[in-house]
């Protein structure tokens, strides 16, 4: 495991164990949310700390997995069940996830937004894989 991966794990642990009091901003100032999905095979709740960008009321996260040829497990979980939860700082939201690929009309504009928030790291990751990296729109559900 790389040093960067270890730092991300510690960051997520702090975020979770302080209930968002600490952790909304990553070390480099990147805004971070906690994505809670249900495992598609296990049924167990999984949590991932992810940097995000905003587009109106939607939160955007990137299924890059560091440029791996395989998508992250959380994306597969969202494809199986798009209803999930995010935590932004201390606030929690029920959201609906919608993965998008480069053929989506909003993808290019949103790709620029997420890269601006993450020091163009996703552009670098895309060069490492032939898989198109999905952007995921997380849209809060209306209050009922």
N, C-alpha and C positions, 0 to 999 in steps of 0.2 A: 504494500500500500504506500502510495506516495505521501510526502509530507503535506501537500496541498489537500489530499483526501482526508488525512488525519485532522487537519485544521477544520475542514468542513464538518466532520463528525463531532468535534468538540463544540463548534459553533451551534450545530443543531441541538446537541445535548443541553447546552446553556439555554437556548431559546425555549425548548420544551420544559425544562425544569424550573424556569423562572416564570412560566406561563406567559411568555412574551414580554415581560418587563425588560429583559435584555435580549438582544439577538435580531431585532428587526433590521438593523443595518449590519452587513457583513464587514469584516475588517477593512475592506477597501471602499466602504461607503455604499456598496450595492444594497438596494432594498431587497429583503428576503421574506418569503412567506413559508409557512408550513402547510404542505399539501397532505391531507389525510384521505387515503383511498382504502378500498376493501380488496384484499387479495383475491384475484379471480379464481384461484384453485383452493386456497386455504380458508377464505372467508375471514381472515384476520385483518384487523386494521393496520395499515402501514403508514408511516409518516416520513416525508422527505422535505428537507429544507431546500428551497429553490429561489434563485434570484428571479425578479419579475419586473415587468414594465406595466404601465397603465395605458389603456386605450378607452377613453370614456369611462363607463362603469365596469368594464371588463379588466381582469388581471390576465397578463400574458406570461406564460412560462415556456421554456424551450426543452424539448426532449432530445438533448444532444448526447448525453452520456459520454461527454468528453471526446466526441468524434468516433465512438465505437461503431462497428458495423451492425451491432444489435441495438435496438431501442431500449430505453430504461424500462424496468418492470412496471413502474408506475404508469407509463403510457398504456401498456397492455391492460392494466387494471382499469384505467379510465375507459378504454375501448369496450371492455366487458360491462362496466357500470359507470356511466358518466356522472352520476350523482355522488358528490363528495363534499368535503369540507376544507376550507382554508382558514388559516389563522394569520392575521396581519397585525403584528405587534400583539396587543392583548385582545383584539377583536376577532371573533370567529364568524364565518359566513358559510351557509349552505350554498353550494354552487353547482352549476351544470357545466361539464367540460365538453369542449368541442375541438378535437384535433384538426389542424389544417396543414396542408402541404403547399408547395410552390404554385400549384394550379389554382389556388384560391385567390380571388381578386384583391383581397386585403393583405395577402401574405408579404409582398415586397415592402409595403409601408410599415407593417408590423415588425418585419425582420429588422428594419432600420431602428425601430424603437427599442427592441430588446438588445440590440448590439450597442446602442448608445448607453444603455444602463449597465452594460457588462464589458466595457472596454474592448469591444469588437472581438471578444473571445469566441463567440459562436461562429463568426466568419472563419476563424482559424480552425475550429472543430469541423466545419463543413468540408474543409480541404483534406481532412483525414479519412473521410468516408465517401463512398458512392451513394449511400442511403440518403434520400432527402430528409433533412432534419425537420421534424414536425414542430410547429408552434401550437400551443394549446391555449384556447380562450377559456377562461374560467369566469363565468357570468353569475353574479349573485342572484339567487331566486327571490322573487317578490315576497314580501311578508304577507302571510295570509291572515 
